[in-house]
Amino acid sequence: MNTSKLLVTFTALLALTASCSEERDWSKCNETVTTCRAGFVCDVAAARCVPITLGDAGDAGDAGVTDAPIATDGPTTGPTCTSSASCPANTPICGPGGKCVACVAAADCKDPARAFCVANACVGCQGAGPTACQAPTGTCNAQSGRCAECVDAAQCTADPAKAFCVANTCAGCMQAGPGACSGAKPVCDASSNRCVECSTGAECTADPAKSFCVANACVGCQAAGAGACKAPTPACATNGRCVECVTSADCSAPGKPICDTGTNTCVACTSDAQCAAKGGGPGVCMFHQDGRCASEAETIYVQRTTGCANGPAAGAGSAGAPFCTSQLGVDSVTPERRVIVLRGPDPLTGMVVGNAGGPISVFGQSNASVEPGAAGPGLRLTASEIYVRGVAIRRGSFEGVLVENGVLRMHRCRIENNAKGGVLVRGGGFDLANSIIVGNGPGETPGGAFWGGIAFTSNTASPARVANSTIVNNESAGIVCAAALQSPTGLIVFGNRNTPAQIGSTCAATVCCTGDPMLDANYRLTAGSPCIDKLPANMSTVDDIDGEPRPKGAASDCGADEF
């Protein structure tokens, strides 16, 4: 027996253990006593226990940085052994080489926080290498040492309904709590547990063109389906917004029958063409009243055509069975039917309007004309108020128009070739605009004054206005008056014959332009006319005899026509 070696071994053991009751100094070790506390290994050369670490050579991501100590269940190695039965609790496995160790396989590691066996030590996942954790717990929680489904939301991408990491588990927004959803998908949808753009339309407020929620996305009204838009914006525009109207068919309020497609709002009509395009009536705009489109129910039709009605009868005065004469139309006015539409091309007889119980509106269509012949004036007003637009009164043996009482407003009319003058106002009020008075007369007033175009023998009533009209080539004075007119503007009065003055001095009116107005055969302006761009817009009518807007140039033109 080598007694010297036994002595050295005995002396070393004695130094380390001292006595049964003395605690071991776990910071020291040697080539004989190599056991250390959990997480440490014996550095024999230094004769001390040092922390177990993962080598930097195998960790390219943090080269040159010493890894943190790896948690273990106890000493890496313990006493020598022949079987695990002889090993202590902290190194319970008899491992290769006959040493008691903490583990030889992961199955030996019972603590979930130290579930991996590395160098015979039970360690957490952070010490077991980058591929230690596998699905479904494929992420290492370095803080706890356990494999988990996630440590942050970056690992939760497989299922959109589980996009948040909550307690190391991928979960939906409902489990993630208030405020979890943000950005482009700020709403947590309880039914799908996902972050979405919206779950109801109330959450679609950022863009008015996407105010509906369909399939958790904010969309325009087209994608929301028929009936999505409700009053007061019941129509769906092409930009995705709900608006008051897209076409005039969407406008049902009487005073706002037309859709302004620039603003998608319903507005009052301004032209007959708008109402004709809308349909459902005679194609007449009542812009002189409330801006409605006249309805069939309120309209009386007059047209000299085959099958027209020569007297009261069922259906008489309708578009399909118009009255044959203008007078039948006037005589059929009721509180409910106060719109008369005169239609050409065949000329109609004259009419006398007495007390009609309220205003009447008369419109000409299809080149409507009144040719009374020797029967009397084309239009005689003895009472009431009447508005006439778009009617020609011509070739009568008397005055074209006679106003004895009431109020007559004539716009866009043509009064021509009436033997005793164009318009005679003996009483009541008269307002003429955008009209042509040509080739009439001569007529003679009760006071012996001759006239051709217009004669006011009593113009103290209101209105007494002539605006933007062309009064030419009549057989005596263009206008004579008993008193001053009310703000006469935009007049072309030229070429009226057999008269010392185109306009009587008592009218207190002047022409808008001087010299030859250069009119064509239809009494419209031609290029180079001195009457173009002469009238400030605020002193002019808003349109001309053809319904075209004024002004077209720097200023409005004189007369009935805007060049």
BELBEL-V102903 format. One record per run of one state. SS is the DSSP state (H for helix, E for strand, - for the rest). FROM is the first residue (numbers start at 1). TO is the last residue. If there is no record, write none. Layout:
ss=(SS/SS)
from=(FROM/FROM)
to=(TO/TO)
//
This chain:
ss=(-/H/-/E/-/E/-/E/-/H/-/H/-/E/-/H/-/H/-/E/-/E/-/H/-/H/-/E/-/E/-/H/-/E/-/E/-/H/-/H/-/E/-/E/-/H/-/E/-/E/-/E/-/E/-/H/-/E/-/E/-/H/-/E/-/E/-/H/-/E/-/E/-/H/-/E/-/E/-/H/E/-/E/-/E/-/H/-/E/-/E/-/E/-/E/-/E/-/H/-/E/-/E/-/E/-/E/-/E/-/E/-/E/-/E/-/E/-/E/-/E/-/E/-/E/-/E/-/E/-/E/-/E/-/E/-/H/-/E/-/E/-/E/-/H/-/E/-/E/-/E/-)
from=(1/3/18/28/29/40/44/48/52/56/59/60/63/77/81/84/87/89/92/93/95/99/102/106/109/112/115/116/119/121/124/125/128/139/142/146/149/153/156/160/163/164/167/169/172/173/177/182/183/185/186/187/190/194/197/201/204/212/215/217/220/221/225/235/237/242/244/248/251/258/261/265/268/272/279/285/287/292/294/296/299/304/309/310/323/324/326/332/339/344/348/349/351/354/360/366/369/371/373/376/379/382/385/390/392/395/401/404/407/412/414/417/423/426/429/434/436/439/443/445/450/452/454/457/464/468/470/473/479/482/489/490/492/495/503/504/505/508/519/520/525/526/535/536/537/540/543/544/549/550/556/557)
to=(2/17/27/28/39/43/47/51/55/58/59/62/76/80/83/86/88/91/92/94/98/101/105/108/111/114/115/118/120/123/124/127/138/141/145/148/152/155/159/162/163/166/168/171/172/176/181/182/184/185/186/189/193/196/200/203/211/214/216/219/220/224/234/236/241/243/247/250/257/260/264/267/271/278/284/286/291/293/295/298/303/308/309/322/323/325/331/338/343/347/348/350/353/359/365/368/370/372/375/378/381/384/389/391/394/400/403/406/411/413/416/422/425/428/433/435/438/442/444/449/451/453/456/463/467/469/472/478/481/488/489/491/494/502/503/504/507/518/519/524/525/534/535/536/539/542/543/548/549/555/556/563)
//
